[in-house]
């Protein structure tokens, strides 16, 4: 298991944030990822439009995951419509 920071940007409209976060956590749970901490960073203006959205809701998760499972998780995250962007960063 390796430690990662996972940052996600969700759509703000129509409460997509809550349903999107729930879906992301379900994907993590299905793939054996443990969440050590999380931080809601709130709504922010995006630097540039992403999928025709000007604002996004940011959420930071510190997770422990198997490095081989990250690719499987990314495949599932690409199908999540309420997720605008995401980033995995390996922690030392």
C-alpha positions in Angstrom: 0.0 0.0 0.0 1.2 3.5 -0.9 -0.1 6.9 0.3 -1.6 9.3 -2.2 -3.4 12.6 -2.2 -6.5 12.6 -4.4 -7.9 15.9 -5.4 -11.3 16.0 -7.2 -13.2 18.8 -8.8 -17.0 18.2 -9.0 -19.8 20.1 -10.8 -21.5 22.6 -8.5 -24.9 22.7 -10.1 -27.9 20.6 -8.9 -26.1 19.0 -5.9 -23.8 17.0 -8.1 -21.1 17.4 -5.5 -22.7 15.1 -2.9 -23.7 12.4 -5.3 -20.3 12.6 -7.0 -18.4 12.3 -3.8 -20.5 9.3 -2.7 -19.8 7.6 -6.1 -16.0 8.3 -5.8 -16.0 6.8 -2.3 -17.9 3.7 -3.5 -15.3 3.3 -6.3 -12.5 3.5 -3.7 -14.2 1.0 -1.4 -14.8 -1.4 -4.2 -11.1 -1.3 -5.1 -9.8 -1.7 -1.5 -8.7 1.9 -0.9 -8.6 3.2 2.6 -9.3 6.9 3.2 -7.2 8.3 6.0 -8.5 11.9 6.0 -10.5 14.2 3.8 -11.0 18.0 3.5 -13.9 19.8 1.8 -12.2 22.8 0.1 -15.5 24.4 -1.2 -16.6 26.1 -4.4 -14.0 27.9 -6.4 -13.7 29.7 -9.7 -11.8 27.5 -12.2 -8.8 28.9 -14.0 -10.4 28.0 -17.3 -13.7 26.4 -18.3 -13.8 22.6 -17.9 -16.7 20.8 -19.7 -18.4 24.2 -20.0 -18.3 24.8 -16.3 -16.9 28.0 -14.8 -17.0 26.9 -11.1 -16.1 23.7 -9.3 -16.3 22.1 -5.9 -12.9 20.9 -4.7 -12.4 18.0 -2.3 -9.1 16.5 -1.0 -8.7 12.9 0.1 -5.6 11.3 1.7 -5.8 7.6 0.7 -3.8 4.4 0.9 -4.0 2.3 -2.2 -2.2 -0.4 -4.1 -0.2 1.2 -6.9 -1.4 -1.5 -9.4 -5.0 -0.6 -8.6 -4.7 3.1 -9.5 -5.2 2.4 -13.2 -8.4 0.4 -12.5 -9.7 3.3 -10.3 -8.9 5.8 -13.0 -10.9 3.8 -15.6 -13.9 3.9 -13.3 -13.5 7.6 -12.5 -13.6 8.5 -16.2 -17.2 7.3 -16.3 -18.3 9.5 -13.4 -20.2 12.4 -15.0 -20.3 14.7 -11.9 -16.5 14.7 -11.7 -14.8 17.4 -13.8 -11.2 16.7 -13.0 -9.1 14.6 -10.6 -5.5 14.1 -9.7 -3.5 11.4 -7.8 -0.3 12.6 -6.2 2.1 10.1 -4.6 3.2 11.1 -1.1 6.7 10.4 0.2 
